[in-house]
Amino acid sequence: MVLIEEFEKIDHLQMQKLKHSPYRYTRSMIETYKSVSHKINHQISEETLKAIKDFGRLILKNTPNTIKGAKEILDWSSQNYSLALLTRGENTISLNENYTSNLNPPLSSPF
């Protein structure tokens, strides 16, 4: 059994339930831990479950860095086109990422 393959299988099932919600990552990590622990007869640890949940919260708290060159491309594009932010995730998280990315002008509301 390869751990990443187990995670991908479980994450695929979580994606069917939760779509592209960032909340699914924590659930997928927890379910992977439980599944692998069961397969190798390992006792589930509350301490490990807490660590996984804490790590999963980082995905929701931390805003990714802007990709190098993105600002220049968006500045040029905004002079020639109307721009909109299309996301697959949670609107509030996407708006936060948009505003904290220091992109000027900011993109319109996510769809």
Backbone as JSON, one array per atom type, in Angstrom:
{
  "sequence": "MVLIEEFEKIDHLQMQKLKHSPYRYTRSMIETYKSVSHKINHQISEETLKAIKDFGRLILKNTPNTIKGAKEILDWSSQNYSLALLTRGENTISLNENYTSNLNPPLSSPF",
  "N": [[0.85, -1.17, 0.0], [0.6, 2.16, -0.91], [0.97, 5.24, 0.6], [0.26, 7.79, -0.5], [-1.38, 7.04, -2.61], [-3.52, 5.9, -1.25], [-4.44, 8.18, 0.09], [-5.21, 9.76, -2.14], [-7.3, 8.21, -3.19], [-9.18, 8.3, -1.09], [-9.48, 11.1, -0.9], [-10.64, 11.63, -3.34], [-13.18, 10.49, -2.98], [-14.07, 12.17, -0.92], [-14.12, 14.55, -2.34], [-16.27, 14.12, -4.03], [-18.32, 14.34, -2.19], [-17.92, 16.85, -0.89], [-17.19, 18.56, -2.86], [-15.03, 21.05, -4.18], [-14.34, 22.17, -1.8], [-12.21, 23.65, 0.63], [-12.31, 22.52, 3.11], [-12.37, 19.84, 2.85], [-9.83, 18.74, 2.77], [-8.8, 18.35, 5.38], [-10.6, 16.43, 6.31], [-10.04, 14.37, 4.49], [-7.37, 13.8, 5.16], [-7.68, 12.88, 7.79], [-9.37, 10.64, 7.4], [-7.67, 9.1, 5.81], [-5.58, 8.58, 7.61], [-6.98, 7.05, 9.52], [-7.8, 4.88, 7.91], [-5.35, 3.76, 7.0], [-4.18, 3.17, 9.47], [-5.97, 1.22, 10.4], [-5.52, -0.79, 8.47], [-2.92, -1.57, 9.03], [-3.09, -2.48, 11.56], [-2.78, -0.55, 13.63], [-3.07, 1.38, 16.54], [-5.39, 4.02, 16.8], [-4.44, 7.29, 17.44], [-5.29, 9.87, 19.62], [-3.77, 12.13, 19.93], [-2.38, 12.24, 17.5], [-4.56, 12.55, 15.76], [-5.42, 15.1, 16.6], [-3.18, 16.6, 15.83], [-3.32, 16.3, 13.05], [-5.76, 17.6, 12.54], [-5.08, 20.19, 13.39], [-3.09, 20.8, 11.53], [-4.64, 20.72, 9.21], [-6.2, 22.99, 9.59], [-4.42, 24.99, 8.98], [-4.48, 25.23, 6.24], [-6.79, 26.64, 5.82], [-6.26, 29.01, 7.17], [-3.86, 30.21, 6.24], [-2.79, 32.29, 3.63], [-1.93, 31.69, 0.29], [1.19, 32.57, -1.3], [1.56, 35.13, -3.8], [2.07, 34.25, -7.16], [5.15, 34.63, -8.84], [5.36, 37.21, -11.17], [2.66, 37.28, -11.64], [1.27, 39.61, -10.88], [2.14, 41.52, -12.76], [1.16, 40.41, -15.15], [-1.59, 40.5, -14.62], [-1.93, 43.27, -14.27], [-1.37, 44.21, -16.88], [-3.35, 42.78, -18.28], [-5.69, 43.81, -17.13], [-5.86, 46.3, -18.22], [-6.65, 45.82, -20.75], [-8.76, 44.06, -20.74], [-11.81, 42.95, -19.09], [-11.63, 41.67, -15.94], [-12.25, 38.75, -13.97], [-12.51, 36.82, -11.02], [-12.41, 33.44, -10.89], [-13.34, 30.73, -8.97], [-12.96, 27.54, -7.3], [-13.5, 27.07, -4.77], [-14.33, 28.14, -1.44], [-16.15, 31.13, -1.2], [-15.59, 33.19, 0.73], [-12.99, 32.6, 1.56], [-11.65, 32.79, -0.88], [-12.06, 35.51, -1.47], [-10.61, 36.67, 0.62], [-8.01, 35.78, -0.04], [-7.75, 37.14, -2.44], [-7.8, 39.87, -1.64], [-5.62, 39.99, 0.12], [-3.49, 39.52, -1.49], [-2.33, 41.7, -2.57], [-2.88, 42.6, -5.11], [-3.48, 45.0, -7.53], [-5.54, 46.69, -9.7], [-7.92, 45.12, -7.47], [-9.43, 41.95, -8.24], [-12.76, 41.32, -9.5], [-15.69, 40.14, -7.67], [-15.61, 36.69, -6.68], [-16.76, 33.92, -8.67]],
  "CA": [[0.0, 0.0, 0.0], [1.31, 3.43, -0.97], [0.18, 6.22, 1.35], [-0.33, 8.84, -1.35], [-2.48, 6.43, -3.37], [-4.65, 5.78, -0.32], [-4.96, 9.53, 0.28], [-5.89, 10.18, -3.38], [-8.56, 7.46, -3.27], [-10.08, 8.87, -0.09], [-9.75, 12.49, -1.26], [-11.59, 11.58, -4.46], [-14.5, 10.27, -2.39], [-14.43, 13.4, -0.21], [-14.43, 15.56, -3.35], [-17.63, 13.87, -4.49], [-19.23, 14.82, -1.16], [-17.7, 18.25, -0.51], [-16.72, 19.29, -4.06], [-13.68, 21.6, -4.05], [-14.23, 22.89, -0.53], [-10.94, 23.42, 1.31], [-12.55, 21.75, 4.33], [-12.25, 18.41, 2.57], [-8.46, 18.26, 2.98], [-8.69, 17.83, 6.74], [-11.36, 15.17, 6.37], [-9.3, 13.36, 3.73], [-6.2, 13.39, 5.94], [-8.15, 12.08, 8.93], [-9.85, 9.35, 6.89], [-6.49, 8.35, 5.37], [-4.92, 8.11, 8.83], [-7.79, 5.97, 10.08], [-7.77, 3.74, 7.0], [-4.02, 3.15, 7.05], [-4.02, 2.6, 10.82], [-6.75, -0.02, 10.43], [-4.89, -1.8, 7.61], [-1.68, -2.07, 9.63], [-3.4, -2.79, 12.97], [-2.19, 0.49, 14.47], [-4.05, 2.06, 17.39], [-5.64, 5.43, 16.49], [-3.97, 8.17, 18.51], [-5.98, 11.17, 19.72], [-2.74, 13.15, 19.73], [-2.15, 12.33, 16.06], [-5.77, 13.15, 15.18], [-5.38, 16.53, 16.89], [-2.13, 17.19, 14.99], [-3.85, 16.35, 11.69], [-6.76, 18.67, 12.5], [-4.36, 21.46, 13.48], [-2.45, 21.01, 10.23], [-5.71, 21.02, 8.26], [-6.63, 24.38, 9.8], [-3.45, 25.88, 8.33], [-4.93, 25.43, 4.86], [-7.83, 27.66, 5.86], [-5.75, 30.25, 7.76], [-2.75, 30.8, 5.51], [-3.03, 32.69, 2.25], [-0.76, 31.38, -0.53], [1.91, 33.7, -1.89], [1.27, 35.43, -5.2], [3.06, 33.68, -8.08], [6.02, 35.63, -9.46], [4.92, 37.64, -12.49], [1.19, 37.33, -11.74], [0.82, 41.0, -10.79], [2.41, 42.17, -14.04], [0.21, 39.88, -16.14], [-2.92, 41.03, -14.3], [-1.93, 44.7, -14.57], [-1.5, 44.34, -18.33], [-4.66, 42.26, -18.7], [-6.78, 44.68, -16.67], [-5.92, 47.45, -19.12], [-7.19, 45.38, -22.03], [-9.9, 43.16, -20.56], [-12.5, 42.93, -17.8], [-11.17, 40.46, -15.26], [-13.07, 38.19, -12.9], [-11.87, 35.72, -10.31], [-13.21, 32.21, -10.88], [-12.78, 29.82, -7.98], [-13.65, 26.27, -7.05], [-13.56, 26.91, -3.33], [-15.22, 28.95, -0.62], [-16.07, 32.54, -1.58], [-14.94, 34.03, 1.74], [-11.56, 32.32, 1.51], [-11.15, 33.35, -2.13], [-12.02, 36.97, -1.33], [-9.48, 36.98, 1.5], [-6.79, 35.6, -0.83], [-7.71, 38.22, -3.43], [-7.46, 41.14, -1.01], [-4.31, 39.95, 0.77], [-2.46, 39.27, -2.49], [-1.81, 43.0, -2.98], [-3.11, 42.85, -6.53], [-4.17, 46.27, -7.69], [-6.78, 46.69, -8.94], [-8.37, 43.78, -7.1], [-10.37, 41.33, -9.16], [-14.15, 41.39, -9.05], [-16.12, 39.06, -6.79], [-15.48, 35.35, -7.24], [-17.96, 33.25, -9.18]],
  "C": [[0.9, 1.24, 0.0], [0.42, 4.5, -0.35], [-0.49, 7.25, 0.46], [-1.48, 8.28, -2.18], [-3.72, 6.28, -2.5], [-5.28, 7.15, -0.09], [-5.75, 9.97, -0.95], [-7.24, 9.48, -3.53], [-9.59, 8.06, -2.32], [-10.45, 10.3, -0.44], [-10.74, 12.56, -2.43], [-13.01, 11.38, -3.94], [-14.98, 11.52, -1.64], [-14.8, 14.51, -1.2], [-15.84, 15.36, -3.89], [-18.65, 14.39, -3.48], [-19.14, 16.33, -0.97], [-17.27, 19.14, -1.67], [-15.31, 19.83, -3.79], [-13.5, 22.41, -2.77], [-12.88, 22.62, 0.13], [-11.09, 22.62, 2.6], [-12.36, 20.25, 4.09], [-10.84, 17.89, 2.85], [-8.28, 17.67, 4.37], [-9.41, 16.5, 6.86], [-10.62, 14.06, 5.65], [-8.08, 12.87, 4.5], [-6.6, 12.51, 7.12], [-8.59, 10.69, 8.47], [-8.69, 8.48, 6.4], [-5.76, 7.77, 6.58], [-5.67, 6.93, 9.43], [-7.72, 4.71, 9.23], [-6.43, 3.0, 7.07], [-3.78, 2.5, 8.41], [-4.76, 1.27, 10.93], [-6.04, -1.12, 9.65], [-3.61, -2.37, 8.21], [-1.84, -2.4, 11.11], [-2.7, -1.84, 13.94], [-3.3, 1.18, 15.26], [-4.16, 3.53, 16.99], [-5.23, 6.27, 17.69], [-4.71, 9.49, 18.47], [-5.0, 12.31, 19.49], [-2.46, 13.34, 18.23], [-3.35, 12.94, 15.36], [-5.79, 14.66, 15.4], [-4.34, 17.22, 16.0], [-2.6, 17.31, 13.54], [-4.86, 17.47, 11.56], [-6.09, 20.05, 12.55], [-3.69, 21.79, 12.14], [-3.49, 21.38, 9.18], [-6.21, 22.45, 8.38], [-5.68, 25.37, 9.13], [-3.86, 26.19, 6.9], [-5.95, 26.56, 4.81], [-7.3, 29.01, 6.35], [-4.74, 30.96, 6.87], [-3.13, 31.09, 4.06], [-1.78, 32.37, 1.44], [-0.1, 32.65, -1.05], [1.5, 33.89, -3.34], [2.41, 34.87, -6.05], [3.85, 34.81, -8.72], [5.53, 35.94, -10.88], [3.41, 37.78, -12.62], [0.69, 38.77, -11.73], [1.01, 41.71, -12.13], [1.43, 41.7, -15.13], [-1.18, 40.44, -15.88], [-3.01, 42.53, -14.56], [-2.12, 44.93, -16.07], [-2.9, 43.92, -18.79], [-5.79, 43.19, -18.31], [-6.91, 45.94, -17.52], [-6.61, 47.1, -20.43], [-8.47, 44.55, -21.92], [-10.58, 43.43, -19.23], [-12.14, 41.61, -17.14], [-12.15, 40.04, -14.17], [-12.3, 37.02, -12.28], [-12.82, 34.53, -10.28], [-12.56, 31.25, -9.9], [-13.59, 28.53, -7.91], [-13.88, 26.08, -5.57], [-14.6, 27.78, -2.67], [-15.04, 30.42, -0.98], [-15.33, 33.38, -0.55], [-13.44, 33.83, 1.75], [-10.96, 32.93, 0.25], [-11.06, 34.86, -2.07], [-10.85, 37.39, -0.45], [-8.17, 36.85, 0.74], [-6.64, 36.73, -1.84], [-7.24, 39.52, -2.79], [-6.09, 41.13, -0.36], [-3.18, 39.71, -0.22], [-1.8, 40.54, -2.99], [-1.92, 43.23, -4.49], [-3.92, 44.12, -6.66], [-4.34, 46.55, -9.17], [-7.18, 45.27, -8.57], [-9.36, 43.25, -8.13], [-11.78, 41.46, -8.62], [-14.49, 40.17, -8.2], [-15.96, 37.71, -7.46], [-16.82, 34.78, -7.68], [-17.9, 31.8, -8.81]]
}
